[in-house]
């Protein structure tokens, strides 16, 4: 028996109702796109334009072509800043990338008070970054600093920490790792809790040790999360600014001058916004190319 055909009036009312629902959805979407474009994409486009201009707030901006790039390439600190940023990223990977994963695995093994440890490990993230940097600057004080006081009480050798060019950068890495590891730890925890328990039970029945279960079950099951957090950490640490700005000011002997700190100096110390924009554009291009290559390589290996 054929289904009854709705009356033309009902069909028209249904179309109007669906159109109204779609217009409401597109209205919310357009609002989000406008806000995103205004606060995310417009600054990027504006930065690209400024990198080819000489900015003067009195006479107005004028086009100078590649002069800003020539200026930053001739700056002796250009290579130093890129080198320090790369070394900072390397130290952060060696010292800080595995720490959140290990913390997540340990917290995941607790049967009780797991929520308490989650709060404890995430607490540094909730502190303002400047407050964290000031706190660690006091920790690193050669005289009266908390770390040297503890080392002295334990009859261990003390250090100049951020006052020495040989230890300043690694000191910043330690402070940055402590301040930012909470987010990665919680993400790893969420990934660990999605691993089926049957996999661990099968591994235990096969006589696999803790390390074998970690290597053959935990890491493969969280591989995607590990790869994505690795990319995010590289992108984030290459843009480090707060720690060198607050704790060392780029010293001693320019050993902690990073790319973003040099951008700040160009803009707000030398009032050369064109050079600052050019430096920012180079960093943007480098990170975009690196991210595209990284995603392509990791995707091809997953396939």
C-alpha positions as a LaTeX table, in Angstrom:
\begin{tabular}{lrrr}
\hline
Residue & $x$ (\AA) & $y$ (\AA) & $z$ (\AA) \\
\hline
Unk1 & 0.00 & 0.00 & 0.00 \\
Unk2 & 1.51 & 3.36 & $-1.03$ \\
Unk3 & 2.45 & 5.81 & 1.71 \\
Unk4 & 0.24 & 8.90 & 1.93 \\
Unk5 & 1.67 & 11.93 & 0.17 \\
Unk6 & 1.90 & 15.01 & 2.43 \\
Unk7 & $-0.12$ & 17.98 & 1.40 \\
Unk8 & 1.67 & 20.81 & $-0.46$ \\
Unk9 & 1.17 & 23.11 & 2.48 \\
Unk10 & 2.86 & 20.70 & 4.88 \\
Unk11 & 5.79 & 20.19 & 2.47 \\
Unk12 & 6.28 & 23.95 & 2.20 \\
Unk13 & 6.14 & 24.35 & 5.98 \\
Unk14 & 8.72 & 21.59 & 6.37 \\
Unk15 & 11.05 & 23.26 & 3.87 \\
Unk16 & 10.72 & 26.60 & 5.66 \\
Unk17 & 11.47 & 24.97 & 9.01 \\
Unk18 & 14.58 & 23.23 & 7.64 \\
Unk19 & 15.70 & 26.47 & 5.98 \\
Unk20 & 15.30 & 28.34 & 9.27 \\
Unk21 & 17.34 & 25.67 & 11.09 \\
Unk22 & 20.07 & 25.82 & 8.45 \\
Unk23 & 20.19 & 29.61 & 8.53 \\
Unk24 & 20.55 & 29.54 & 12.31 \\
Unk25 & 23.40 & 27.02 & 12.09 \\
Unk26 & 25.15 & 28.99 & 9.33 \\
Unk27 & 24.67 & 32.17 & 11.34 \\
Unk28 & 26.52 & 30.71 & 14.33 \\
Unk29 & 29.18 & 29.31 & 11.98 \\
Unk30 & 29.69 & 32.67 & 10.27 \\
Unk31 & 30.09 & 34.39 & 13.63 \\
Unk32 & 32.77 & 31.90 & 14.66 \\
Unk33 & 34.53 & 32.29 & 11.30 \\
Unk34 & 34.49 & 36.09 & 11.57 \\
Unk35 & 35.97 & 36.00 & 15.09 \\
Unk36 & 38.56 & 33.40 & 14.09 \\
Unk37 & 39.52 & 35.37 & 11.00 \\
Unk38 & 39.75 & 38.64 & 12.92 \\
Unk39 & 41.90 & 37.34 & 15.77 \\
Unk40 & 43.83 & 34.54 & 14.02 \\
Unk41 & 44.20 & 35.04 & 10.28 \\
Unk42 & 44.18 & 38.83 & 10.08 \\
Unk43 & 47.27 & 39.16 & 12.34 \\
Unk44 & 49.09 & 36.64 & 10.13 \\
Unk45 & 48.22 & 38.54 & 6.95 \\
Unk46 & 49.10 & 41.84 & 8.62 \\
Unk47 & 52.45 & 40.42 & 9.75 \\
Unk48 & 53.28 & 39.36 & 6.18 \\
Unk49 & 52.52 & 42.88 & 4.93 \\
Unk50 & 54.56 & 44.55 & 7.68 \\
Unk51 & 57.58 & 42.37 & 6.93 \\
Unk52 & 57.95 & 44.25 & 3.62 \\
Unk53 & 57.34 & 47.70 & 5.08 \\
Unk54 & 59.10 & 50.30 & 7.17 \\
Unk55 & 56.66 & 51.12 & 9.93 \\
Unk56 & 56.41 & 54.71 & 11.12 \\
Unk57 & 53.46 & 55.68 & 13.28 \\
Unk58 & 53.88 & 59.37 & 12.43 \\
Unk59 & 54.60 & 59.42 & 8.70 \\
Unk60 & 52.90 & 56.11 & 7.93 \\
Unk61 & 54.28 & 52.88 & 6.53 \\
Unk62 & 56.24 & 52.63 & 3.30 \\
Unk63 & 57.29 & 49.64 & 1.21 \\
Unk64 & 60.96 & 48.68 & 1.47 \\
Unk65 & 60.96 & 45.30 & $-0.27$ \\
Unk66 & 63.45 & 42.86 & 1.22 \\
Unk67 & 65.33 & 45.44 & 3.31 \\
Unk68 & 63.91 & 44.06 & 6.56 \\
Unk69 & 65.14 & 40.57 & 5.72 \\
Unk70 & 68.56 & 41.94 & 4.78 \\
Unk71 & 68.67 & 43.76 & 8.12 \\
Unk72 & 67.94 & 40.68 & 10.22 \\
Unk73 & 70.31 & 38.48 & 8.19 \\
Unk74 & 73.11 & 40.97 & 8.87 \\
Unk75 & 72.36 & 40.97 & 12.58 \\
Unk76 & 74.99 & 38.92 & 14.47 \\
Unk77 & 72.28 & 37.72 & 16.85 \\
Unk78 & 70.23 & 36.18 & 14.02 \\
Unk79 & 72.24 & 32.94 & 13.92 \\
Unk80 & 72.63 & 32.95 & 17.70 \\
Unk81 & 68.89 & 33.19 & 18.26 \\
Unk82 & 68.11 & 30.31 & 15.88 \\
Unk83 & 70.86 & 28.19 & 17.39 \\
Unk84 & 69.66 & 28.82 & 20.95 \\
Unk85 & 66.06 & 28.03 & 20.00 \\
Unk86 & 67.14 & 24.79 & 18.31 \\
Unk87 & 69.28 & 23.76 & 21.29 \\
Unk88 & 66.45 & 24.63 & 23.68 \\
Unk89 & 64.10 & 22.43 & 21.64 \\
Unk90 & 66.63 & 19.59 & 21.62 \\
Unk91 & 67.12 & 19.79 & 25.39 \\
Unk92 & 63.36 & 19.95 & 25.89 \\
Unk93 & 62.94 & 16.76 & 23.86 \\
Unk94 & 65.75 & 14.92 & 25.64 \\
Unk95 & 64.76 & 15.97 & 29.16 \\
Unk96 & 61.10 & 16.82 & 29.01 \\
Unk97 & 59.38 & 14.81 & 26.30 \\
Unk98 & 59.46 & 11.47 & 28.10 \\
Unk99 & 58.71 & 12.86 & 31.56 \\
Unk100 & 54.94 & 13.40 & 30.99 \\
Unk101 & 54.59 & 9.90 & 29.50 \\
Unk102 & 56.36 & 8.27 & 32.44 \\
Unk103 & 54.27 & 10.32 & 34.90 \\
Unk104 & 51.08 & 9.30 & 33.10 \\
Unk105 & 52.04 & 5.60 & 33.20 \\
Unk106 & 52.81 & 5.81 & 36.92 \\
Unk107 & 49.59 & 7.68 & 37.74 \\
Unk108 & 47.60 & 5.22 & 35.65 \\
Unk109 & 48.92 & 2.36 & 37.81 \\
Unk110 & 47.49 & 3.86 & 41.00 \\
Unk111 & 44.21 & 2.33 & 42.06 \\
Unk112 & 43.49 & 4.99 & 44.66 \\
Unk113 & 44.02 & 8.77 & 44.78 \\
Unk114 & 44.39 & 8.93 & 40.99 \\
Unk115 & 42.35 & 12.15 & 40.83 \\
Unk116 & 44.59 & 13.72 & 43.49 \\
Unk117 & 47.72 & 13.01 & 41.44 \\
Unk118 & 46.04 & 14.42 & 38.33 \\
Unk119 & 45.43 & 17.69 & 40.13 \\
Unk120 & 48.95 & 17.66 & 41.55 \\
Unk121 & 50.64 & 17.19 & 38.18 \\
Unk122 & 48.41 & 19.77 & 36.47 \\
Unk123 & 48.80 & 22.42 & 39.18 \\
Unk124 & 51.86 & 24.15 & 37.61 \\
Unk125 & 49.92 & 24.68 & 34.37 \\
Unk126 & 47.31 & 26.72 & 36.26 \\
Unk127 & 49.95 & 29.16 & 37.50 \\
Unk128 & 50.61 & 32.25 & 35.35 \\
Unk129 & 53.75 & 31.72 & 33.25 \\
Unk130 & 55.39 & 34.90 & 34.53 \\
Unk131 & 54.83 & 33.80 & 38.14 \\
Unk132 & 56.43 & 30.43 & 37.36 \\
Unk133 & 59.42 & 32.14 & 35.73 \\
Unk134 & 59.90 & 34.49 & 38.68 \\
Unk135 & 59.65 & 31.59 & 41.11 \\
Unk136 & 62.28 & 29.58 & 39.25 \\
Unk137 & 64.49 & 32.64 & 38.98 \\
Unk138 & 64.54 & 32.72 & 42.77 \\
Unk139 & 65.16 & 28.96 & 42.88 \\
Unk140 & 68.24 & 29.46 & 40.70 \\
Unk141 & 69.77 & 32.32 & 42.67 \\
Unk142 & 73.44 & 31.49 & 43.39 \\
Unk143 & 73.18 & 32.98 & 46.88 \\
Unk144 & 70.08 & 32.15 & 48.89 \\
Unk145 & 68.32 & 30.27 & 46.08 \\
Unk146 & 66.32 & 27.22 & 47.05 \\
Unk147 & 68.21 & 24.75 & 44.85 \\
Unk148 & 71.68 & 25.82 & 45.98 \\
Unk149 & 70.52 & 25.85 & 49.60 \\
Unk150 & 69.35 & 22.24 & 49.26 \\
Unk151 & 72.57 & 21.22 & 47.51 \\
Unk152 & 74.64 & 22.97 & 50.13 \\
Unk153 & 72.74 & 21.27 & 52.96 \\
Unk154 & 73.40 & 17.91 & 51.27 \\
Unk155 & 77.12 & 18.83 & 50.89 \\
Unk156 & 76.83 & 18.72 & 47.09 \\
Unk157 & 78.43 & 21.21 & 44.69 \\
Unk158 & 76.32 & 24.23 & 43.86 \\
Unk159 & 76.01 & 26.00 & 40.49 \\
Unk160 & 75.50 & 29.45 & 39.04 \\
Unk161 & 72.52 & 28.13 & 37.04 \\
Unk162 & 71.09 & 31.03 & 35.00 \\
Unk163 & 74.14 & 33.23 & 35.71 \\
Unk164 & 76.44 & 30.97 & 33.73 \\
Unk165 & 76.35 & 30.70 & 29.93 \\
Unk166 & 77.08 & 26.97 & 30.14 \\
Unk167 & 74.06 & 26.13 & 32.32 \\
Unk168 & 71.57 & 28.95 & 31.63 \\
Unk169 & 69.77 & 27.31 & 28.71 \\
Unk170 & 69.40 & 23.92 & 30.37 \\
Unk171 & 68.10 & 25.69 & 33.49 \\
Unk172 & 65.37 & 27.31 & 31.42 \\
Unk173 & 64.46 & 23.91 & 29.95 \\
Unk174 & 64.00 & 22.44 & 33.43 \\
Unk175 & 61.73 & 25.29 & 34.48 \\
Unk176 & 59.71 & 25.10 & 31.26 \\
Unk177 & 59.30 & 21.32 & 31.55 \\
Unk178 & 58.05 & 21.59 & 35.11 \\
Unk179 & 55.57 & 24.31 & 34.16 \\
Unk180 & 54.11 & 22.68 & 31.04 \\
Unk181 & 54.23 & 18.92 & 31.57 \\
Unk182 & 50.76 & 18.77 & 33.19 \\
Unk183 & 48.81 & 19.14 & 29.95 \\
Unk184 & 50.74 & 16.41 & 28.15 \\
Unk185 & 50.45 & 14.13 & 31.18 \\
Unk186 & 46.64 & 14.39 & 31.21 \\
Unk187 & 46.48 & 13.75 & 27.47 \\
Unk188 & 48.63 & 10.65 & 27.89 \\
Unk189 & 46.43 & 9.53 & 30.79 \\
Unk190 & 43.34 & 9.81 & 28.62 \\
Unk191 & 45.06 & 7.79 & 25.89 \\
Unk192 & 46.18 & 5.10 & 28.34 \\
Unk193 & 42.67 & 4.62 & 29.64 \\
Unk194 & 41.43 & 3.78 & 26.14 \\
Unk195 & 43.76 & 0.77 & 25.86 \\
Unk196 & 41.74 & $-2.45$ & 26.22 \\
Unk197 & 42.61 & $-4.34$ & 29.37 \\
Unk198 & 42.54 & $-7.62$ & 27.45 \\
Unk199 & 45.81 & $-6.66$ & 25.76 \\
Unk200 & 47.61 & $-6.39$ & 29.10 \\
Unk201 & 46.00 & $-9.63$ & 30.32 \\
Unk202 & 47.17 & $-11.48$ & 27.21 \\
Unk203 & 50.67 & $-10.07$ & 27.62 \\
Unk204 & 50.77 & $-11.16$ & 31.28 \\
Unk205 & 49.62 & $-14.67$ & 30.33 \\
Unk206 & 52.46 & $-14.82$ & 27.80 \\
Unk207 & 54.89 & $-13.95$ & 30.58 \\
Unk208 & 55.70 & $-10.44$ & 29.39 \\
Unk209 & 57.48 & $-8.26$ & 31.92 \\
Unk210 & 56.47 & $-4.69$ & 32.77 \\
Unk211 & 58.97 & $-3.29$ & 30.28 \\
Unk212 & 57.80 & $-5.62$ & 27.52 \\
Unk213 & 54.17 & $-4.67$ & 28.16 \\
Unk214 & 55.18 & $-1.04$ & 28.00 \\
Unk215 & 57.12 & $-1.49$ & 24.75 \\
Unk216 & 54.75 & $-3.86$ & 22.94 \\
Unk217 & 51.37 & $-2.70$ & 24.24 \\
Unk218 & 51.40 & 0.77 & 25.78 \\
Unk219 & 53.61 & 2.61 & 23.30 \\
Unk220 & 52.04 & 1.11 & 20.12 \\
Unk221 & 48.54 & 1.84 & 21.41 \\
Unk222 & 49.40 & 5.47 & 22.18 \\
Unk223 & 51.65 & 6.00 & 19.15 \\
Unk224 & 49.40 & 8.54 & 17.47 \\
Unk225 & 49.14 & 10.67 & 20.63 \\
Unk226 & 52.92 & 10.48 & 21.15 \\
Unk227 & 53.61 & 11.63 & 17.59 \\
Unk228 & 51.15 & 14.53 & 17.80 \\
Unk229 & 52.48 & 15.71 & 21.16 \\
Unk230 & 56.01 & 15.48 & 19.80 \\
Unk231 & 55.07 & 17.83 & 16.98 \\
Unk232 & 53.27 & 20.22 & 19.34 \\
Unk233 & 56.25 & 20.29 & 21.70 \\
Unk234 & 58.69 & 21.09 & 18.90 \\
Unk235 & 56.46 & 23.88 & 17.60 \\
Unk236 & 55.93 & 25.25 & 21.10 \\
Unk237 & 59.54 & 25.16 & 22.28 \\
Unk238 & 60.79 & 26.84 & 19.11 \\
Unk239 & 58.61 & 29.79 & 20.16 \\
Unk240 & 59.88 & 29.96 & 23.74 \\
Unk241 & 59.81 & 33.51 & 25.10 \\
Unk242 & 58.61 & 33.86 & 28.69 \\
Unk243 & 61.43 & 31.97 & 30.42 \\
Unk244 & 64.37 & 33.74 & 28.71 \\
Unk245 & 62.62 & 37.12 & 28.88 \\
Unk246 & 61.80 & 36.98 & 32.60 \\
Unk247 & 64.58 & 34.79 & 33.98 \\
Unk248 & 67.69 & 35.81 & 32.03 \\
Unk249 & 66.79 & 38.64 & 29.64 \\
Unk250 & 68.74 & 36.78 & 26.96 \\
Unk251 & 71.95 & 36.59 & 28.93 \\
Unk252 & 74.50 & 35.81 & 30.06 \\
Unk253 & 76.50 & 36.64 & 26.93 \\
Unk254 & 73.43 & 36.16 & 24.71 \\
Unk255 & 73.39 & 32.45 & 25.57 \\
Unk256 & 69.59 & 32.46 & 26.00 \\
Unk257 & 68.54 & 34.82 & 23.22 \\
Unk258 & 65.82 & 32.98 & 21.31 \\
Unk259 & 63.99 & 33.81 & 18.10 \\
Unk260 & 60.93 & 35.20 & 19.87 \\
Unk261 & 63.05 & 37.20 & 22.29 \\
Unk262 & 64.86 & 38.75 & 19.33 \\
Unk263 & 61.49 & 39.54 & 17.74 \\
Unk264 & 60.51 & 41.33 & 20.95 \\
Unk265 & 63.74 & 43.34 & 20.91 \\
Unk266 & 63.26 & 44.37 & 17.29 \\
Unk267 & 59.72 & 45.56 & 17.96 \\
Unk268 & 59.77 & 47.08 & 21.44 \\
Unk269 & 63.43 & 47.90 & 22.07 \\
Unk270 & 64.62 & 49.02 & 18.62 \\
Unk271 & 61.13 & 50.10 & 17.41 \\
Unk272 & 61.75 & 48.22 & 14.17 \\
Unk273 & 58.41 & 46.51 & 13.60 \\
Unk274 & 59.33 & 45.63 & 10.04 \\
Unk275 & 62.32 & 43.56 & 11.16 \\
Unk276 & 60.24 & 41.96 & 13.91 \\
Unk277 & 57.58 & 40.99 & 11.36 \\
Unk278 & 60.22 & 39.61 & 8.99 \\
Unk279 & 61.71 & 37.48 & 11.76 \\
Unk280 & 58.25 & 36.24 & 12.75 \\
Unk281 & 57.48 & 35.38 & 9.12 \\
Unk282 & 60.65 & 33.30 & 8.83 \\
Unk283 & 59.70 & 31.40 & 11.98 \\
Unk284 & 56.18 & 30.86 & 10.65 \\
Unk285 & 57.49 & 29.50 & 7.34 \\
Unk286 & 60.01 & 27.24 & 9.08 \\
Unk287 & 57.42 & 25.76 & 11.45 \\
Unk288 & 54.84 & 25.36 & 8.68 \\
Unk289 & 57.28 & 23.52 & 6.40 \\
Unk290 & 58.55 & 21.37 & 9.27 \\
Unk291 & 55.00 & 20.50 & 10.39 \\
Unk292 & 53.93 & 19.58 & 6.85 \\
Unk293 & 56.99 & 17.37 & 6.36 \\
Unk294 & 56.56 & 15.78 & 9.79 \\
Unk295 & 52.89 & 14.97 & 9.19 \\
Unk296 & 53.67 & 13.55 & 5.76 \\
Unk297 & 56.42 & 11.28 & 7.10 \\
Unk298 & 54.43 & 10.05 & 10.09 \\
Unk299 & 51.31 & 9.48 & 7.96 \\
Unk300 & 53.24 & 7.45 & 5.40 \\
Unk301 & 54.73 & 5.27 & 8.13 \\
Unk302 & 51.33 & 4.69 & 9.69 \\
Unk303 & 49.99 & 3.56 & 6.32 \\
\hline
\end{tabular}
